[in-house]
């Protein structure tokens, strides 16, 4: 799969690597959403808000209960909602 938001995937991958011990990270789906809205405080100027959601498989040697939920929350907080992810954790070795 070709990922169109390489910068976003790099940011999310870095957050995952900083948070848990990983063997491999594989992104198998990406959904990008762009919303437009008018900012009334700037005389009705149309602005755009982008959001990218990734579906990621993480192979790890240290499986933790609620680890996937925790990772998803950390990603959303650290990127201020710009990126989110559905994480599948799979223990190996």
KANOR-V706813 format. One record per residue. RES is the residue in one small letter. SS is DSSP state (2 for helix, 1 for strand, 0 for the rest). PHI is phi in whole degrees, -180 to 180 (none if undefined). BURIAL is 1 if it has 16 or more other C-alpha atoms within 10 Angstrom, else 0. Layout:
res: [RES | RES]
ss: [SS | SS]
phi: [PHI | PHI]
burial: [BURIAL | BURIAL]
This chain:
res: [x | x | x | x | x | x | x | x | x | x | x | x | x | x | x | x | x | x | x | x | x | x | x | x | x | x | x | x | x | x | x | x | x | x | x | x | x | x | x | x | x | x | x | x | x | x | x | x | x | x | x | x | x | x | x | x | x | x | x | x | x | x | x | x | x | x | x | x | x | x | x | x | x | x | x | x | x | x | x | x | x | x | x | x | x | x | x | x | x | x | x | x | x]
ss: [0 | 0 | 0 | 0 | 0 | 2 | 2 | 2 | 2 | 2 | 2 | 2 | 2 | 2 | 2 | 2 | 2 | 2 | 2 | 0 | 0 | 0 | 0 | 1 | 1 | 1 | 1 | 1 | 1 | 1 | 1 | 1 | 1 | 1 | 1 | 1 | 1 | 1 | 1 | 2 | 2 | 2 | 0 | 0 | 1 | 1 | 1 | 1 | 1 | 1 | 1 | 1 | 1 | 1 | 1 | 1 | 1 | 1 | 1 | 1 | 0 | 0 | 0 | 0 | 0 | 0 | 2 | 2 | 2 | 2 | 2 | 2 | 2 | 2 | 2 | 2 | 2 | 2 | 0 | 0 | 0 | 0 | 1 | 1 | 1 | 1 | 1 | 1 | 1 | 1 | 1 | 0 | 0]
phi: [none | -89 | -90 | -87 | -109 | -61 | -62 | -64 | -66 | -64 | -63 | -64 | -62 | -62 | -63 | -63 | -63 | -74 | -91 | -141 | -80 | -121 | -100 | -158 | -126 | -132 | -91 | -115 | -161 | -138 | -128 | -106 | -131 | -123 | -113 | -109 | -152 | -96 | -93 | -69 | -73 | -115 | 58 | 74 | -66 | -80 | -117 | -124 | -124 | -103 | -143 | -123 | -114 | -108 | -111 | -129 | -99 | -118 | -91 | -134 | -96 | -128 | -79 | -126 | -65 | 64 | -63 | -65 | -63 | -62 | -61 | -59 | -65 | -62 | -61 | -64 | -70 | -67 | -100 | 54 | 82 | -68 | -127 | -142 | -152 | -96 | -108 | -112 | -96 | -132 | -78 | -129 | 66]
burial: [0 | 0 | 0 | 0 | 0 | 0 | 0 | 1 | 1 | 0 | 0 | 1 | 1 | 0 | 1 | 1 | 0 | 0 | 0 | 1 | 0 | 1 | 0 | 0 | 1 | 0 | 1 | 0 | 0 | 1 | 0 | 0 | 0 | 0 | 0 | 0 | 0 | 0 | 0 | 0 | 0 | 0 | 0 | 0 | 0 | 0 | 0 | 0 | 0 | 0 | 0 | 1 | 1 | 1 | 1 | 1 | 1 | 1 | 1 | 1 | 1 | 0 | 1 | 0 | 0 | 0 | 1 | 1 | 0 | 0 | 1 | 1 | 0 | 1 | 1 | 1 | 0 | 0 | 0 | 0 | 0 | 0 | 1 | 1 | 1 | 1 | 1 | 0 | 1 | 1 | 0 | 0 | 0]
